[in-house]
Amino acid sequence: MSHIELPAANVVADAAKVILDGIKEDSQFPAFRAASLEYSDDWQCFTGFPVVANWHLETDAAPLFEEGLRALALKAAVYALTHDDQTAEIPIAVPVDEMTHAMLAQAQLLTRIADARSISIIHQTDQEHTDYRAGGYTHDCYRLAWGEPPARYWLDHEEVVRRRGVLAGLYQSIGMGRSGREHALDFAEPVAV
């Protein structure tokens, strides 16, 4: 992480609220939202969304979209205040980060919205921090902007690690190694389920 000091949480919160409002007021926002939520056929994640208890795409997509927007707004606010992309990569919870990937996949719409509002959208996989913890900096900024984050999606890092362990065991039991990153299925014969 960068050595630039993080801005005060209340300043980030105020900036993030303005950024989020600006994104939502853009004329292309409805198309961006619809495109992000229609991304479901490609949401083949084994360790991001499935860490949410009783995960259900159709029920969880819309509220998680809102959380992804808020995460991007917080990161954009930190960037606007520091002009440092590494500092702006503040800790985000794994399911929320996964949703931002669906949003970032709508590159042309998001870029046009961001450019029209002079917002810098910050995300770089090798720089991101998915080690969110309640009581930490991101939590403080979020709470000051929008109230308490929904614990269903804003899971502490240690809980995500625990849940990923549970998932890895289940995946392994059906022949999916490394949490879906490999398998030994050759598809020559139908798989018994």
N, C-alpha and C positions, 0 to 999 in steps of 0.2 A: 504494500500500500504506500501511497505517496506520503511525504513528510509535511505536506501542507495541513495546517490546522483546520479541523472541521468547523464550519460556521455554527453559531448558536442554534439549538434546535428550534426555538421559536421563530427565528429569522427564516430558516429553511421551511418551516410549516407555512408561514405566511406566503412565501414565494411559491411553494408547491400548490397551494390553493388557487393562486392566480393562474399558474401554468395549467392546472387541470381544468379550470373553468374555460380557459382559452381553447384548449383542445376540444372540449365538448361543444363550444359555441361555433366551431368551424363548420362550414357548410358541407364538408366532406366527411365529417365525423360519423353520420349514420351509415355511410357506405363502409367506412373503416370498421365500425363495430360489427356490421353484418358480415363482412369478409372474415374478421377474426373469429366470430362465432361459428361460421360455416367451415372452419378449418378442421372440423371434427373427423373427417375421413382420414386425415393424416396425423391425428394425435395418437401416435403409436409409442407412447412413453411408458416405460416399465418402472421407473423409479422417481418420477416427479409428481404427476397427478395421483398415482395409486397410493401415495403415502397419506392421502386424505381418507379418513375413516368413512366407510360406506360410500365411496366415490361413485358418482353417477353423472356422466357427461351432460346430459340434458338439464339436470337440476343445478349442477354446480358451475356450468360454463358462464352464465351471466354474472353471478356474484364474483366469480374469480376474475372475469374481465375487468370489473370495477377495481379489484385489488391490484391487478396488473397495471391499470392506468395510474393508480395512486403511487405504485412503486416507481414507474417511469417518471412521474411528476416529481417525486422526492429526489430521484437521481438527477433529473434536469435542474432542479432547484439548487442542489449542491454544486453542480457544474457551473450554473450561472453566477454563483457567489464565489467560486474558487478558480474557475477557468482551468481546472485540472481534472482530466477524465479518470485518472486513477483514484483520486479522492472521491469523485462522484460515484464510484462503484461501492456504495454502502451496502451492508448486509441485507439481503432479501431472503425471505423464506422460500424453500424449494418449490412448493406448488405455485406460488406467486411468480417466481422466476420462470417456471415452465410456461405459464400463461403469457408472459412477456414475449417468449419465443414465438408463440402463435401470432401475437400482435406485430412483432418485427418482421414476420413473413409477409405482411402486407406492406412491403417496403415503399412502393410508389405512393400509396395513400398516406402512410405515416410521414413520409418525407415531405410531401406537399403540405400537410397540416403543420408540421414542425417548422418548415421554412416560412409559411405564411405568418406564423406567430413568433418567429425568431427564437425558437426553442431548440436546444441541442438534446437529442435523444441519446442517452448513454447506455451502451451495452457492448461488452466485448467478453466473450466466453472465458478467455484465459486470464481476464482481470476481475471477473465477477466474484462476489462473495455471497455464498448461500449459507453462511453461518449465522443467520439471524437468531437473536435471543430477545425474549421479552425483557424489558428493563434496559436494553441497550440503546445506542444512538438512534437507529432507525425507528425503534418503537417509540422513543421520546418524540421524534419529529412527527411521526404518523399521529400519535395521540393528540398532539397540540394542533394538528391540522383538521383531523376528522373524528377524533374520539378514539376509543379503544379498538384496535384492529381485531377482526374476527379470528379467534383462536383456531377455528376449523382450518383456515388456510395459512395463517401466520404461525406455523409450527416452529418451536425451538429446534436448533440444529441437533441437539442430542436426541430429541424425540424422532426426528427424521432418520437419523442413523439407526436407531432402534427399529423403526418401522421398515426401513430398507432391509435390515437383517431378516425380519419376518418374511418379507416379500421374497428375498433371495432364497430362503429355504423352500418356500412354496414353488417358486419357479424351478428350482433344482429338482423338486419331486416330480415334475412333468417333463424333465429333460431339457430345460432352458438353463444354460450355464451363464455365469457372470451376469445375473439379473437381466437376461434377455439379450446379452451381447454376443451369445453364441449358442448353438444347439447342434445336435447330431442327427437331426431328422433329414432323411434323403428324399422324402415324399414319394418314394417308389410304391409304397403300400399305404392304404388308408390308415390314418392314426386312430386307434381306439380311444374313445373319450368316455 
